[in-house]
Amino acid sequence: MRTLLVAGLAGLTFTASAQYRLLQDDFPFQKTIIGTRKTGDEPADKAPKGIAIHVGHNATMSFDEDLVRWQAAWTGGFISTHGVTYDGAHGAFPEMVGSQKIGTPMGPGWAGKDGDFKDTRSPEPFGPMDHSVARFDGVYVVGDKVVIAETVRGTKVYEQPGSEEADGEVAFTRTLKIVPPKGLFSSKTGETISTMLADVAGASGSVEGAKATLNGPGDSVTVAMLSGAPAGATLEASGGRLVLKIAKGTEATTFKVTLWSGDKSKQAVVAKLAATPVNMVDPMKPEANRWPQAVAPGGKLDTSETPDGSFVTDTINAPLDNPWKRRVRTGGFDFFPGGHSAAVSTWEGDVWIVTGIDSKLADVKWTRFASGMFDSLGLKIVDGTIYVSGRDGITRLHDLNNDGQADFYENFNYDITASWGFHEFVFDLQTDKEGNFYFSKAGPVRGGGRGFGGGGGNGLVTADAGKLLKVSKDGKKFEVVASGLRAPNGIGVNPWNGQLTSGDNEGSWVPACPLNWIKPGGFYGVEDTGGKPFSERDQPLMWFDMSWDNSGGGQVWVLDNRWGLPKGTLLHLSYGQCAIYDVMTEEVKGHMQAGAVRIPVKFSSSAMRGRFNPADGQLYVVGLQGWQTKAVKLGGFERVRFTGKPRYSVDGITTTKDGMKFHFTQPLDAKEATDKENFAVERWNYANKFTEDKAVNGHIKHNPDNNLNYGGWDVSAMDPTKLGHDKIAVVSTELSADGRTLTLHFADWKPVAQVLTKFLLKAKDGKPIEQEVLQTINALPN
């Protein structure tokens, strides 16, 4: 086994081994960025939301979801595994492997009403094409066959890609099933619809009945032939393009287009290849489950003692050793009704069903349900149906024959814009009480984590980069909620009032990891993804020092009182530090602010997504090992279980005009609580690293035109030209009559980005309380 250590957002670490297949040979498609090569060394064509499809022996076709076009067809291989999802490489993405035979231009695959294939996306050419012209509806899987569902100006079109081979030549096929809308008196296409078949720059064209030819450079030709086409279906060959037109008034039909490219001396084989029967699978009749066997790694109850004994971490073992050699880096999950089973998504694009979730965890089993999706880092179950978020949007999964395997990968909403940047992850998937969906999208960070965009594999800053996004319950409305985010790996939605929260990852414009209290229209600091100056940033609920959280995960609210913390408590998960925090919020003069304490539990992998199980009321957490994290395992699924033992902790904070009141879960020893020597307090602010110079004679040099440095400096709250923390003395302390509320008083008390308070106390029953509280003070009361 070898371990790859790749410089990343703050370093990227994961384990790659021959034990795992980065691509699968038992499933017909993989969604990802796809680069194809017509000429030269650089990809001439990039599909930010591509689908690579096995269509035969060493034959591949790629589909572009945004442009509803067949991007390319090639022989000799599938796609490369160079890129952040596969080998961890920054500034790279998968590309075709082999020799390209057919290609189309980077524009719509279906023409508009005027017959023009122009790209009308504006002001930038990213995201889906005009839905009124054509929309990608989803992917059906029938055995080793794939059917792409589309809606083209009101007509349903189903396309099955394939290949034929004869006399050493390979041709590619598009078998089309046309389903016109059903009218009151007829069922015919209401308009002529045209699709792009191939493009050869500078080629001359000719058409002879059901055959069209492009004469390319030298002796090369590209040929299209129709088989079983309806009356009025015609081919065109002009301007270096092959186009198929399906006439207005066409009734429901199924036919085939055969595409071949090669030396013109061999083109006679095309007729032979095209003569094979027109045969299309029925997408509504899927074949038997390809993954019927379950993996039974079981689970383990935690019998260890945590510092206060109130919480332990039980392990639901992930199927890291599985028959398909799939990496299992768990990125999202949710419970089915009843809480005894769950669906878990992975970064690799799989969804697993986990059963046997009970008090003992002895019979935990995992079965594969879906595969081939694009960086699926969020999952939500609504009315028993699985929704998965990925870089191409939200996919709704359907098991059409109820055999435990997804057969239809429906495009629920793919309106999100995306370029080919390696870092443009889509994180999390949550709903509010009205059923609206929420997720977040990272900005196109450059390789190494500094700055944004730059083209190439680093991508471009599209309209939805660095945004928190909302999709309506029916999937039809897509909107931006907030902007200015960098890498918000996790969000939260208050289940009662819909309040949104977001973590983020330190980096350019983000001096430390914040926990954001999201306002509609809010701006959270990153100028490149928010379009505003950093100075107009909405203040976070709180900041996290790097030792507390170097890369944030999601947030979750405690649903009831079975877990040992009060109902409505906000929890924050740290992906980087593999930790969970009790976040204690307060509102002062209209400003939200908070402090946090760490809940003393350990995770085998990172803490990225959390949900409370309706069956047992306990917190369940999944995470993965990817960019910089302390995670030990590739993926993990764990239960943080309340033991019922007393908790010894701060569980509430109130800011006063000259200090802080800390509420404790247990009465304190009065002597220890009033001894000022038992407290150590320091505070500091943050400054962005706008230059490579850290300090000159203790003074920070700012250059707002350079955002390429990473993170920020801790600077004095007393003198912002100096680096470091200010230690502040406790002037006096007070303990309430019940022993649970401790008040600390300070001199020169004022708002500050970060306050760290360390306690060395005892409870009234003699148990030690050694704890740290991290706090942000945005405002003081009068």
N, C-alpha and C positions, 0 to 999 in steps of 0.2 A: 504494500500500500504506500502511496506517496501523498504528501500533503502539499497543496498549492498555497503559497502565501503571496497574494497579489495586492499591490498598493491600491487603496480604494478610497472610499469616502473618508475614512480615517484608517484605511487598510481594509482589505477584504480577505476573509479566511474561510475556507471550507475544505473538506476532505474529498478528493477524487480518487477513485480506485477502479481497477479492472473488475471489481465486484459489481459495478453498476454500468448499465447501458445508458448513455446520454440520449440516444434516440432508440425508439422501439421498433422491432420488426414484426410485431403481432398486432399492429393497429395501423389503419390506412392513412392517417393524416396527422400533421403537426402544425399548429398555429404558431407563428413567430414573425419577426422581421425577415424578409427574404430579399437578398440582393442577387441580381442576375447579371451576366457579363456578355454583352454583345461584342464589344471590342475592348482592347486594352486591359490594363490591370485593375482599374477601379470599377466597381459595380456601375453599370450603365443605367440600371433600373432598380429602384428600391420600393418595396411594398411594406409600409410600416405595419400594416395588419394583413399579413399574408397567411395562406394555407398551403403548405407543401403536401402533395397527395401522391402516394404510390399508385401508379396506373399500369404497372407491368414489370417485367424483369428488367431492372436497371432503367426504368422509365419513370419520369416524374413530371407532373404538371403543377403549377402554382397559381393560386387564385388570390386576387386583391379584393378584400372585403369592402374597402372604402369606395373603390371605383367600379365594383361589380364587373371585373374584367378577368380574363385569363391572362395572367402576366407573362408566362413563359412555359415552354415545354422543353425537356432535355433528356438525354440518355447518358448512361455511364455512372449514375449515382443518385444520391438524394440531396441532402443539405449538409453543410459543415456544422461543427459543434464549437465554433469559435465565437465567443460572446459571453456576456456576464452571467446569463442563466446556465450556461453549459460548462465552460472552463474558467469562468471568472474574469475573462479579459475585458478591460475597459476599451471604449472606442471601437468596438467590433460587433458584428452581428452575423447570423448565419447567411451563407451564400450557396447558390447552386453548386453541385459537384458533378462535373461531367461536361458534355458538349451541348450547347443550346441549339435547338432546331427551329423553334417557333417563338416569336415574341410579339408583344403589342406595345404601343406607345403608352407613356405614363399619363393617360387620360381616361375618360369614361369608357367602359366596355359596351355601353348601349347609347345610341344616339338620342338626342332630344327630338322634340316634335318636328323641328325643321330639318332633321336628318344630319345635323352637325354633331361631331364628337368633341366639341370644345369643352374645356374644363371651366365650369362656371363658379367654382368655389372661390370665395373672395372674403377678406383681402389676402388670404394665404391659401395655398393649395394643399390643405390637410383636412382630415376628417372626411365623412361620407359625402358622396356626390348628392345632387338634388334628388330627394326621395320621390318627387313627383315623376322623375324620369326612370330611375331604377333604384331598387333597394335590395341588399343582401338580407335574406330572411333566416338563413341558418343552414346547418349541415345535417343530412341524414346519413346513418351508417347501416349498411346491410351486408353483413359478412365482411369481405375485403373490398367492397365497393362503397363509393361515396357519391351522394347526390347533393348538389348545391341547389338550394331553393332561392328564387328571386321573384320580385314583383317588378314588372316592366310596364309602366304606364297603364296599370290596371290589369294586366295579363300576368297570370302566374306562369313562371317558367321553371322547370326542373331540369338540371343538367348533370349528366353522369360523364365524368372524364374517363378516358380509357386509352388503350394503345393496341395496335395490331402489328404483327411481325411476319414478314415473308421475304425469302430470298436475301436474307441478311439486312433488310431494310426495316425500319420502325416508323410507323405513322401514328399520329395522335388523333383521338376522336373526341368529339363533343356530341353526345346523344341528348337531344332536346325533347322534352315533353311540354307541349304548349297547352295550357288550360285557360281558355278565355273566360272572362267574367260572365256569369249567368244573368242574362237579361230576361225581361218578361216574355219575349217572343223568340229569342234566339240566344245562342251561345257561340259567338264569333268575336274575334279580335276587333276592337273598335278603331284601331289605328294601325298603320304600318310601323313595325318595330325593326330596328337594325342593330346588329352586333358586330363588333370588331373581331376579326379572325386572326389576322397577322399583319405585320408591318415590316417592310424591307426598304430602308432608305434608298431613294433614287431608282427604285426598280420600275420597269415598265410592265404593263399588265395586259392580259387578254382573257376573254371568257368564251368558252365553247359549251353551250348548254349547261349541264350540271357540273362543269369543271372550270375553275378559274386558276390562272397562273400568273405569278410574278417572276419576271426574269431579273435575277439579282446580279451581283458582280461576277465576272468570269462566266463559268458554265453552271452556276448554281441557279436553282429554281425553287420556288415555294408554291405548292399546289393545294387547292381545296376542292373536294368533291362532295356532292350531296348524294345521300342514299335515302330513298323513301320519303323525299320531301313533298310537302303538300303543294297543290297548285298555287302559283303566285310567289313561291319562295325562289329567290334569285340570288346569284352571286355577282359581286362587282369587284373589279380589279383596276384600280386607278390611283394615282398619287402615291404609289408605293404601298398601298394597303389592300387587303382582302376584306370584304364586308359581305355579310349575309343579311338579306332583307326578307322579312316575313310579312306578307301582304295583309292589309286590312280585310276583314271578313274571313280569316282563316279559322276553321273549326278545330276542335281538340284533336291533336295529332302527336305522333312520336316519330322522329327521324334523326338522321345522323349526318354530321359533317366530319370528313376525314381530312387531316392536315399532314402534309409531308414536305420535307425540305431536303434537298441533296443535289447531286450532279444530274443535269438534265438527261444524260444518257441512260439514267436508271428510272426515269419517271413513269415508264410503262407499268411499274409495279404498283403504282397508286391505284389503278383500276382494280387490281387484284385485292389490295388491302381494303378498298372501299366496298367490295362486293360481299364482305361478310355480313351476316344478318343483322338487322337493326334490333337490338335486344337491350332493354332497360329493366333494371330491377324495380320492384314496387317499393318505394320508400316507406309506405305505410305497413309493410309486412317484413319486419326485421327478422334476422336469423337468431339462432340460439345464443345465449350468453357465452362470450369467449373467455370469461374469467369466472367460472362457477366455483372454483375452489376457494376456500377461506384460509387466511393465515391466522394462526392462533397464538400470538405471542403472550397472551394473558396480561396480568397486571400484578402490582405489588403494593401492599399497604405499608405505609411508613410507621414504624414502631419506635423511631428515634425520638429524642427529647430536643425540642427547640428551646431557645433561651428562656421563654416564659411558658412553654408547653401548651399554648392555646391553639396553635396551628401546626399541622403536619402536611407533608406533600406525598400523596399517593400517586403511583405511576401507572398509567395505561400504556403499556409498551407499544411503541410504534413498530410496524412491520419492516424494519430496516433490512431484514433478510427475507426476501420474497422470491417466488418462482420466476418473476419477470425481470429481476435485477433492476428494479426501479428505485432511484433515489427517492426517499420520502422526507422532504423538507416541508413540514406542515406550516401552511400559511394562513388558513382560515377554517372556521368550523361553526357548526350550530347543532342544536338538538332537535330531533324529531319530537312530535307531540308525545308526551309521556315521560320523556327524559332518559329512557333506557337505551337509546341508540342515537347516533350522531352521524353527520356527514363531515368529512375533513378534506380540504383541498390542499394541494401541494404546489410549490413553486414550479415543479416540473410539468404541471398541467393536468394532474390526475385528481380524481375525487374518489375517496374511499368511504365505505359505510362501516361504522364501528358499532358492534352489538355487544351485549353483556355488560353494560354499564350499570353496576349495582353496588351495594355496600362492600362486597368482597372482591370484586374485579377478577375473580378466578377464571371466568369463562369468556374473557374479552376476545372477540374475533374481528378481523378486518377483511372486507371484500372490495375489489375494485369495481367502481360503478361507471366511471367516465375517464377519458384520457384525451390527449392532444390539444389541450387548451393553452392559452398564452399567459404565462406568469400569473397563475390564479392564486392571488394573495388575499382573497376575501370570499366569504361564503355566508349566505343567509337562507334559512328555510322558512317559507311562507305557505301556510295551509298545506304542509306536507311536500311542497315542491322545492327543489334545490335551485337557488340562484347563485351564480359564481361571477365575481368581478375579476377582470383581467385587463391587460393593456389594450385590448380591443373593445372593452365595454362590459356590459352585463349579459351573461348567457343564462338562459333558462333551460334546464335539462328535463327531458321527457323519456320515460321508460314506456314505450308504446305497447309492449306485450307483457309487461309486469314480470320480467324474468330476472330483475336485479341488475340490469345494465342499461345505461342511457343509449337511446337510439336516435334521438333528435336533439341537436345542439342549437336551440333557437336563439336568434338575435333578438333579445328583449329590448336592448337599447345600445347602439354602437355609435352614438352621436359624438362621442369624445374625439378631440383632435389628438393626433400622435405623429411624431416624426420617427426617424430611425435611431434616435439617441439611445445609448445603452442603458441610461439611467431613468427612463420615463416610466417607472413603475406605477401601477394603480394599486392603491392600498385599501384593504378592509372593505366591508360591506355591512351597513347597518340600516335599520328602518325606524321610523317614528311611529307614534300611535295611529296616525292617519294612513300608514302604509307606504309613505314615500321612502325611496332608497337614497343612501348617502355613501360616498366614498371620496378618496382624495387621490390626487395625481402629483407625482414628483416632477421637479424641473429637470431639464436636460443638462445635468452636471457634466462638466468636462472630465476627461480621464484624470484620476488622481483626486478629484473632488473640488478643485478650485475653479470658480467661475462657471458660466453657463454657455451652452450652445457652442458655436465654433464650427458647425458643419461636420461633414464626415460622419464617423460613428458616434460623435458627441451629440448629434441631432441639432434641432433648431427650436427656439422658444415659440411654441405654438400657443393658440388662444387659451387652451385649458391647462397648460403647464403650471404647476405650483398652485393649483386651485383645490378648494373643497367643493364638491359637485353634488347635485341633487337630480334624481330622476323620479317622475311621478309614479304612483302606484300601478298605473296601466302601461308604463314604459314609453309613453308618447311625448312627454315633456322633459327636456333636459335644460338645466340652468346652472350657472355659477353662483355659489353662495358666498365664498370668500376667496381672497387672493394673497399673493406674496409669500407662499410657502416654498420650502426647499425640498425636503424629503419626508413628508408627514406620514410615517409608517404607522398608521393607526389613528382612529378617531373614536368618539363616543357620542351617543345620542341619549339624552335623559328620557327614560320611558314614560314619564308623566307629563313633562312640559316641553319636550323636544329640544332643550338646550344642547347645542353642539359644542364639542371640544375637539382639540387636535394636538397631538405631539408634533415634534419636528426634530430634525437632525442638525447639529451645529455645522457650520461651514460658511461659505461666502454670504454675508449679510446676516448670518445667524450666529451671534457670538457665543451662545451656549444653548443647550436644549431647552426650549420653552414648553410649557403646557398652556395652550391657547384657549381662552373662553371666547368662542366664536360669536361674532355679531354678523347679521346679514349685511353684506357689502364690506365687511371688515378687511383690513390690510395688515399683513403680519410680517413685514420687514424686508422681504427680498425684492429689490427694485426691479430685477429682470423679469420676475413673474407677476409683479403687481402693478408696475407702471407708475409708481409713486416714489417719492424720496423716502429713505429710511427714517428720517426724522418724523414722518407722519404715521409711523407704525402704531397700531393699537397694542397697548401693553398686554403682556401675557398674564394669565392667572398667576403663574409663578415660573421662575427659572429653575433649572436643575444644574448644579455644579457637575462638571464632567465625571467626577468620581461617583456621583449618584446616578447620572444617566447621560451616557455619551451618544445614545441613539434611541429615541423614544419609540414605544409601541402604542397600543390602543388604550382606551379608557372604558370603564364599566362602572355602573351604579349598583350598589347592594340592593337587591330586590325586596328582601324581607329580613326578619331578625333571627333567622336560623343560623346565620354565619358568624355571629359573634360581634359584628359591628352594626351600628344602627342602620335601619332601612334608610336609603337615600344617600349613604356615604359614597363619595367619589373615589375610585381607585385608579391609579396610573401604573401602567406596565412599562418596564424598561427592557427593550430588546437588547441593548448593548451590555447592560450590567446584569441581565437575567434576574430582575428584581421586581417587586411590587410595592407600591406606596399607598398609604392612607393619606388622602389629600383633604385637608380641612379648610373649607372655603369661608369667606366672609365678605360682606359688602360694606364699604366705607365711602360715604359721599358719592355714591353712584359708581364707584370703582370696585371691581371684583379683584380679590387677592387671596392668597392661600399659603399654607405651610404644609409640610409633609413629613411623615416618619416612615421608615422602612418596616414592613411586616417581615419578621425574621424567618423566612422559608427559603429553600434552595430549589432550583430547577435544573434538570439535566440538559435542557436546551434553553433557548431564549424565552423570554416572556413577551409575546407579541400580540396575541388575541385572547381576550377573556370573556367568558359568559357564565352566568349562574344557571345551574340545572334546576328546572321546575320540580323535579322529582325529589331531590334531597336538599335543595337550597344551598349547595356548596359551589365554590368557584372552580371552574375548569379553565385551563390555560394551554394554548399551543404556541409553539415557536420553532424557529429554524436556525441553522448555522449558515451564515452567508457573509455579508460584509461585517465589519469589525464587531465582534461580540465575544463574551466569555463563555458562550454555549459550548458544551462538551460534545453533544451528539448532533447529528445532522438534523433531526427533528424530534419533537417531544410532545406528549399529550399528558397533562398531569392534573390532579385534583388537589386543590388547597382546601383541606378539611379542618373545620373548627372542632376541637376536641371537647369543648365544654369547660376546660380549665380556665381559671381567672387570667385575664390579660392585664399586663402591667405596662402601661403606655400612656403617652399624651394622646388624647382623642378629640381635642378642640382647642382653637386658638382665637383670642380676641385681641386686636391691636388697640392700645390706649394712646393718649396723647403724649405719654412719656415712657411707654414700654409695652409689655405684652402680658396677657393673662393666658396661662396654660392650664387646661382642664385635664385631669388624669382619671384613668379608669378605676384607680384604687386610692384610698387615703394615704397621704404621705407622712413620713416621720417628721414631726414639726421641727426638731432640732436640725436635721439635715437640710430641710427645705429652706430654713432661714439663714443658713451659713453661706455667705457670698463666695466663699472659696470653692464651693461645689459646682460653680458655673463657669464656663468659658464661652465668651460671645465674640464673634467677629462679623464684620460686614464689608461689602464691596459692591462696586458697580461693574458693568461690562462695557468694553469699547471694542468696536469692530477692528480687525486688522486690515486697514485699507492700504497698507504698504508692506513691503518686505522688512522694513526697519521696525524693530520692536520698540526701541526707546533710544533717545539721544540725551545723555545727561539727565536721565530720569524723566524726560519729556517725550510724549508720544507724538510722532509726526503723522498727520492725517493727509490722505490724498483721495478725495471722493471719486476720482476718475479711475481708480484701480481697485477692483473688487476681487482680485484673484487670490488673496490670501485666505487662510482657512480658520474659521472660528473667531475667537476674540481673546482679549486680555482681561484679566481681573485687575481693576484699577481702584485706587483709594476713593472712598466716598468723601473724604475730607479734602483731598487734593487730587483732582482727576488727571494731573500730569504725572502722577506716580503710579507705578505698578504695585500690585499686592493688595493685602487686606488690612483693615483697621481693626485692632483689638479694642473692644469697648468694655468698660468696667460696669459692673452692677452696682448701682447706688444703694438700693435697698430692696428687700423682698417682703412679701406678705403672703400668708397662707390662710385660706378661708376656714371658717369654723368647722366645716365637714372634712377638711383636709384634702379636698380634691382640686381646688383651684389655687394655683401659685401665680402671683403677680411679681414681675421683675420691673424695676424702674431704672431708667438710664438718664444721663445728661446728654444734651444735644441730640435728641431723638428726631429722626426725619425719615421720609420715604427713601427707599434704597432697593436696588435690584436683588440683593441677596444678604440674608442674615443667617448665620449658622450658630445655633445654641447647643452646647453640650452639657448634659446633666450627669452628675454623679451623686445619685440620691438613694434613699431607701423608702420602701413602702412602710406603712404603720406596722405591718406584720413582720417587718425585718427583711423582706426580699429586696435585693439590690435592683435599682432601676438605672441602668447606664444607657442613655439614649441620646440621639442627635435629632434636632429639628431643623430643617431647612425651610426658609421662609422668604417670600417676596412682599414688600410693603409698597404699594402704589399710592396710598393715601393714608393720612392720619385723621382721627376724629377730632372735633373741636375740644 
